[in-house]
């Protein structure tokens, strides 16, 4: 079960999830979380670069559905404004929540990416459903106490889920991407510091 919390990729922002990023992973559709992935918790302001991201995927023919545990009003407002389907109160990480998203996308699970900021909802549910799981750096510490508590637990788990080393070079994928020498004892970078960072199984 612990390995079900391992994201397939870690990025700083949804804007790194480009059509090229998706194509390299065989992905044709995207489910995306709302709070702390696109909007900071409690905020009503969507950054222009996130609006541009939706337009970029739309031009590339990549369907996007917002899959959120947020309220009907909040999710519905942003879905309408962005011109996409928005599914509120889904109950992530239950498989049924992700199945609903897939029904609207019309894309099979193995060709779908779930992009979100939480291990215990977005990543876990995506992995249980057979999707590509993409973890983004959260936009805020979280508004609710239980969210902030889970954030601390997530940091502990992510430190344990260090990428494996290539025995030929004694380097991790991030070592190679950042030109870090083998056996460097510096702290492993936080999620999102390496663009499109992979977490191999």
Order of alpha helices (4+ residues) and beta strands (2+ residues): beta-alpha-beta-alpha-beta-alpha-beta-alpha-beta-alpha-beta-alpha-alpha-beta
